[in-house]
Amino acid sequence: ETGSEDIDILPNGLAFISSGLKYPGIKSFAPDKPGEIFLMDLNEDNPRAVELRISRGFDLASFNPHGISTYVD
C-alpha cells in the first residue's frame, strides 16, 4: 500500500523488499504506519509479497527502512 523502497533478490529466487520509507519532501501514503520488510518467492507460479514479522524488542514504531542488503554465507 505504501510502495516499496528497495529489493534484493537472492540466487535462489527469494526477494526481500523494504517498504514504508518516510523522507522529507517525499509524499508518504501512510505517514503513521511503520516500515515493513516483505518476502517474495519468485519461483512460485503466482508470487506474492508476505510481510515478515519483526522480532519483539525492536522499535517498530520508528522503523523507517531505506534500502536493503543481504549477506549469504
N, C-alpha and C positions, 0 to 999 in steps of 0.2 A: 503494500500500500504506500510506503514512503519512498520507494525506489532503492536500488542497490548502489553502493558506492564503489565496490571493488569485488573482483572474483579471482580465485586462484584454483586452477584445475590440476589435480594430481595425475600422475601417469596412469593410474588405474581407473580414471574416469570420474572420480568423486570431485565435486566442485564445492568450495567453501565461498560463501557470499556474505560480505558485510553490508549492513543496511542501517539507515537512520542517521546519517551524518547531519549534524547541525553546525553551520558555519556562517559567520556574519556575511550578509549580502546574498546568501543563497536561500531561496524560499524553502521552508520546511512545511511539508503537508501534514505532519503530525508533531508539532513542536513539544508536546507534553509526553510523548512516547519515547522510552529509552531505545538505544540502538539494539540491533539484533545480529546474530550470526545464523545463517541458513546453510543446510547441506543439501546438495542435489546429486543424485546418481545418474550421470549422463549415459550409463549403459542400459537403463530402463527404456522400455518402448515409449512410455509417456512420463518422462521425468518431471518431478515437481519438487519445489523447494520446501524443505521441512525445517522449522525453527529448532535450533539446538537449545537445550536447557543449559543455562549458565549456573555454575556451582554456587551453593549458598555461601554467604560471607562476602561475595563480590558486590561492589557498589553499583548495582544495575541502574539505579536512578540517574547516575551521571555517565553511563556508558555511551560514548559518542565515537564509534569506530570510524577511523579514517585509514582506509587501506586494509590489506590482509596479506599475510605471507604464511607459507607452510614450510616445515622442515621435515624431510624424510630421511630416516637413519637406516 
